[in-house]
Amino acid sequence: MSPIENLTHEPIEGEHFTIDSEATGATWEIVVGLEVHCELATATKLFCGCPNHFGSEPNTNVCPVCLGLPGSLPVLNRQVVELAMRLGRALHCEVEPSVFARKNYFYPDMPKDYQVSQYDRPINVDGWLDLPDGTRVGIERAHIEEDTGKNTHAGGSGRIHGADYSLVDYNRAGVPLVEIVGRPHIRHPEQAKAYIDELRAILLATGASDAKMEEGSLRVDANVSVRHVGDAELGTRCEIKNLNSLRSLGRAIEYEARRQVDLLETGERIRQETRHWDEGAGRTRPGRSKEEAEDYRYFQEPDLVPLDPGREWVDAIDAALPVLPAERRARLAAAAGVAPAEAAIAVARDLDALALSAIDAGGEPARVLTHVEHNLAVEGAEGLDPSHLAALIALELDGKLTATQAKAVLAEMVTSGEPPDAIAAAKGFEAMDTSALEAVLDEIIAANAEAWSDYCEGDDKKRGKLTGFFVGNVMKATKGQADGKIVTALLEQRRVGA
């Protein structure tokens, strides 16, 4: 039996993902740092006038500059610098004078055999990003570089080894990127997913990128290592390349951590390398040994001058930054009297402004957030009149609409723009008389005598399930006119009196 089968893995306090070994009694924790490549939303490439456009016919958006042909010279795209600084400031980075460098390597996806990047003097340094749960993840740097072309290996596993042939599309070569290098502060796969969610929200808020993982404009490399809980020293890391969905990211991190613990528990060493995630097999596979900086033989790009945007430009960017997701969550949470994490869905759906206005208009905060979270994940919700939402909630609280009726009215408010009282009247929604409700309940209990007996004599768990059964039947019989809370109370009254 593999030692990995003797391991359990439970998060501690919802933050640290640990792996407990029954074989040795050791407890391991995971350490993750993410490197994210995001393509910038410019009209043209980083150093030439070729279109920066996804989905064109292969090798149509190319020129001598992005192909690196002899005699061609790069010209820096000013919009790239603007967007890179905007993103850097949104990540609380300092903007520093920077220098472009040549990163030399020999792969077919870069025809000039080097990639122009920033090495020892990046444009953005030392920032951070706050997750909705309050976790702060440090940002080491966010530097500008050009994207490479795209290889497609036909046949075999889709990797170059065993392929029948390979195709190369250079449309992506020279597309501007910012590579955001996070510090190894992540301790749980769910934190990694939340980090990418938050980063994507910032990219969209600043307009720096469309952040489409499915089109490759947001790509994630996860550096994963493990160590004994309490150790300060980091373990040997492996880098899982090009993860393109949050699901894959979480699964890959967990698998890789367990693989490393399995090796260490049997006395083996971790080999520093890049690995690839096989979604179908649910495992990582080895790629190549990890290169160190000296392997790339960096040197300053001789065809580009150092970049020093100046304080005035940075100040102008600061002044133009939008209100960012973390601040929006904090603002709504303060108004609603909840933790910032409870305002995350409203912000993610761009409905926080609606929620704030509805609360200002007198809407009960908890119910405003409930409607936003459960009933307003629909197109056009952002156009809802906040005063109408507040009025709907008042009708609910006054007992004039049941929760089911309120949901139906709200759906029509989004499409018609009519106030809730008019819609409720048109639908014939009226509070159901309790005596009529009692009669309906009599019929349902009589038709389900065995279930009623179980409800009266069963334990709390069983009674909880049967409550849903009876309430559901009453709602069905009354076409949603009954108030679920009243039905639940009537059921309990009858049980006690039975």
N, C-alpha and C positions, 0 to 999 in steps of 0.2 A: 504493500500500500504506500502510495506517495505520502510524504509528510504533510502535503498541502491538504489532504483529506482529513487530517486531524485538527485542522485549524478552524476557529470560529472568528467572525469579524463583526464587531458591533461598534457603532459610533459612541463616543463619550460626550455627553452634554450637547449632542447635536453638532459638534464642531470637528472633533478629531475622529478619523476613521482608524481603528486599530485592529490588529490581527493577533488573537491570542492562541498560542500554541499549547495544545494539550500534551504534546510529546515532551517539550522542554520547560513549559511553564513561562516562557518568555512572552512579553507583549511588545509587538512592533507597531510603529506608526508610519504613516505614509507622509512623504514630503513632496510637494509638487510645485513646480514653477512653469508658467505658461509663456510661450513665445507666440505672438499672434502677428501674422502678416495681413494687412488690410490694404486693398487697392484703393487709391484715392479717386474721388469723383471728378476728375478733370476731363476737359474735352479732348486733350491730346496727351501724348506720352511725355515721359520725364525730360528727354533731351532732344526731341524732334517733333515735327508737326503731324505725325501719323495719328489717326483717330484712336482714342482709348475707348474701344467699343467691344462689348462681349457679343459673341454670336455671329460675327462676320465669317464669310468663307475663309478657309485656312489660307494663310500667307498672302492676304490681300492688304492688310494694314502694316506694311513694312517699307523701309527705305534704307539707304546706305548707312544712316546713323545708327538705327536700332539693330541693324545687322552687323555693325562694326566693320564695314568695308574700308579698305585703305583710303586715306585722304579725307574721310568724313570727320567732322568735329561736333561734339555735343554742345547744345545751347540750353541752359537751365530754364525750366518752365516756372515762371514766377508763381502761378496758381498752386503748384505743388508745395512751394515753401509756405505760402499762405495757409493752406489746409493742414500741413504738417504742424505748423506753429499753433493753429487753432486747436488741433487735437491735443497737442502737448500741454497747452495751458488748461484745457478742460480736464486733463489728468494731473493737474497741479505740478507740472514739471517746470524747471527753469529752462528758458531758451538761451542757449550758449552759442558763441561763434563756433562754426563747425567746418569740417574739411571732408571732401569726398575722397574715397580711396578705391583702388582696384583690388578686388577679391579674386585671386586667380584660381581657377579650377577648370578641369577639362571634361565637360559633359556636353552632349550634343544639343542640349536645350539653350545654350548660350554660344552663338557662333563665333563671337570674338574671343572666347576662352577666358573671359573675366567678367565679373559683375561689378558695376559701379555701386558702391555702398558708402556708408559712413562707419568708420572703425573706432579709432581712439578719441575722436572728437565729434560725438553725435550732436544733433541740433537740440534735442530735448533730454534732460537728465533729471533723475531723482524726484519722482512724483509719487502719486498714490491714487487708489481707486477704492471707494467705500461700497461694500455690498449691502443689500437691503437689511440683512440681519445685524449690521453694524461692524462686521469684520472689515478691517482695512488691509488691503494688499498693496505692497510697495511696487513701484514701477522703477526699474533701474534706468531704462533709457527708451526713447522712441525715435528711431533714426530713419532717415530717408534712404531708400535704395530702389534700384530698378528690378522689375520682375523678370523672370526667365521665360523662355518659350515653353511649350507643353509637348511632352513625349506621349505617344500612344503606342503601346506594345501589343501587337496582334498575336493571338494564339497563346497557348500555355496558360499560366496563371494570371497573365496581365502584367507580370514583372518582366524585366528585360531578359532574365535568365529563362531560357526555354521558349522565348517568343519566336514566331516564324519570321517576323520582320517588325520594324518600328517606323512610325511616322512622326514628323516634327512639324508643329505649327508655331511660327514665330510671331503671330499676331500679338501674343502676350509679352514678347520680349521688349523691354523698355517701358512697360506700363508702370506708373509710379506707385510705390508702396511706402507705407510706414511699418516698420517692424517694431512692435511693442514688446519689450522684454520685461516680464514681471519677475519680482523677487520670489524665492521659494517659500512663500508664506501660506500656501494652500495646504490644508490638512485633510480634506475630504473631497470625494468626487463631486458631491453636490455643491461644494464651494466653487469648484472649477467651473461647473455649469453656470452657477450664478455670476461668476466673474465674466464669462463670455456674454451672458445676457446683458449685464450692466455695461460692458464695453460696447456692445452693439448699440445699446440705447444712446450712449454718448456719441458714437460715430454718426448715428442718424440725427441726433439733436444738433450737432455741429455742422452737419452737411459734408463731413469729410469723406464719407464713403457710403455706398448703398448697403454695404455689410451683408451681402447675399452669400451665405455659406454654400448654397446649392450651385452657385455660379463660380465659386472659387475666389470671390473678392474678399472673403474672410476665411483664413485658414489657420489652424491651430496646431502647434507642436507642443507636446506635453513632456516635460522632463520629470521623470518619476524616480524616486529612491525610497528606501525604507531604512529605519534605524530603530534601536530599542527605545522605548518610551523613557524619557529622562536624559538621553544622550544629547549632547550639544553638537557633535560633529555630524556633518551630512554624510550619507552613504553614497556609494557610486551610483550615478544616475544613468538611466537609459532614456533616449529621446524618441518618443512615438511621433512620427511625422504625419503631417497633412490630414488631421482629423477634420471632417467636414460636416459633423452634426453633433448636437449636444448629447444625444443618446450614445453615439460612438465614443465621445470624449469620456463620459462617465464609465462606460463599460471597459474601455481600454485602460484607464487608470487603475480600476479595481483589479482587472486581470493581471496587469503588469506588476502591481504591488504584491499580489499573491504569488506570482511566479518568482519574484526576487526573494521573498521570504522562504519559499520552498527550497530554493538553491542554498540560501544561507543556513537554513536549518540542517542541511545535509553536508555542511562544511565546504561548499563550493564558493567561488568568488563571483561577484557580478562583473561582467565585462562591459566597459563603457562602449556603447554602440548606438546607432540609430536603429529603430525597429518600425515595422509597418503593421497597422491594425487590419486584421482580416475579419470583416464584419460577419461574414457567413459562418466562419469557424469559431468566432468569439474568442480569438486569441491574437497575441502579437507574434510577429515573425521577425527574425533578424534581417537587418539591412546591411549596413556597412559599419566598419569600425569608425568611431566618432573622430572626426578631424579636430585638431587643435588649431588655434589661431595661426601658429607658425606654418601649418600645412598650406594655408591659403596665400602665404607670401604677400601680405598686404603692402601696398605702397601708395603714396599720395597720387591721386589722379592728376596727371600733368596738364590735361586739357581743360581743367576747371579751376577757377580761383576759389579761395576760401570764402565761406558764406557767413556774413555778419549782418543780420537783419536790422539791428539797431533798436534802441529802447523805444523810440517813437512808434515804430511799427508794432512792437509787442504790446505797447499800451493801447494802441487802436484795436488790436485783436481782443484784448481783455475787455475793453468797453463794449465790444459787439457780441461777446459770448452770450448765448441764450441761457435761460435758467435751466440748470442741468438736472437729470433725474433724481439725484440724491437730495438736492435742495427742494425739488417739487414734492418728494415723499415727506420730507420733514415738515414742509408747510402744510400739507393736507393732514398729516398726523396730528399736528398741533391743533388745527381747527376741529378735528374730530375727536381729540382726546384719546388717541390710540398710539401704539408703537409704530414707528416708521415702516416696519415690515408689513403691517396690515394695510398700508396705503399703496403697496407695490403694484397690485393689479390695476388700480385706477390709473396710476402713472403709466404703466406699461401699455394701457389701452388709450392713452391720451385723453382720459376722461376726468383727470384731476381738476381741471378748471371748471367743468360742469359740477363736479361734486362740491367744490368750494363754494360756488355760487348758490347751489341748492341749500347748503348749510347756512350761508348768509341770508337766504330767503326764508329761513325758519325750519328747514327740513331736519328731522331728527338724525344726528350724524351717523349712528350705527346703522340705521335703516338705509340711509343714503349709500353707505359703503356696501351694504348687502345687495341693493339693487344694481349698483355698478358691477359688483363681482359676479352676480348670478344671472341677472336679467338684461344686461345691456351689452353683451358681446355680439352686437349686431351692427350692420352697416347703417350709418346715419345717426347713431346714438349721440355723437358729439354735437349734433344740431338741436338736441332736445332743449326746450325752454326750462331753465333751472327752477323758475317759479312754479311751473307745472309739476315738476318732480316733487318739490316741497309740498304742493297742494295734494298730490296723490298720497304722500306719506301721511299727511294729516287725516285724509279719509280713512286710511288703514288704522291709524291710532284711535280714531273716533269710533271704530267698529262699523263703519259704513261700507267698507269693502273687505272681503276676506283676502288672504294672501294670494290665493289662486286668481281671484277677480282682479286684484291689483296688478298681477303679472300680465294678465290679458289686456288690461287698460293701458299699461305701460307700453306694451308692444305696439298698440295702435297710436299712442301718443308719438312714438318715433316716426311712424309712417305718415300720420295725418297732421301732426302739429296741433291738434285740438286739445283743449284743457281736459283734465281727467273727469270732472263732474259731468261734462257734456257727453263724453264717451260712455261713462258708467250708466247715465240715463238712457242713452240710445241702446245700450245692450240689455237694459232691464235689470241691472244689478241692484238688488235691494238686500238689506240685511235680512237673513232668514229668521223667521219667528222660532223661538226655542221650542214651543209646543209642536210645531211642524217638524222640527229636527228630531224631537223625541219620537215622533211617530215613524219617521224614516229609520231611526235606530232600532225601534222595536222590530220592524220587518227584517232588518239585516241580521239581528241577533237570532230571531226565530229561524231564519234560513240557514244559519251557521251555528247550530246548537253545540256541536262538538268543539268548535273553535272557541266559542264563548266559555265553555266549561274549562278548556285549557287556559284561557285568559284569566279566569277567576282563580284557578288552583295552581297555575304554574309559577315558576320563579320569576324574578325581575327580568332576566334575559329573555325568557320565552314571552313574557307579557309585553316586553318592548317590541318584539317582532310582530305580535298579534295586534298591538295598537296600530301599527302601520297598516295591517290588513283591514281592520275595521274602519279606520279613518279613510283609507283609500276607497272602500266600498261606499261609504257615505258621500264622499266627494263625487264619485261616479254617479250615484243615484240623484244627487242634487245639482249635477252639472257644474260643480265648483262653487255653488252658492253657500255651502256650509263653511263655517269657520273651523279650521282644523283644531285650534286650541280649545274651542268650546266642545267639540266632539270628544276630544281626549279627556276633558274634565267630566263630561257626562258619563263616559265609559268608567272612569275611576269611581264616580259617585255610585254607579250601579254595582260595581264590584264590591265596594265596601258595604253596600246595603243588601247585597245578595245573601 
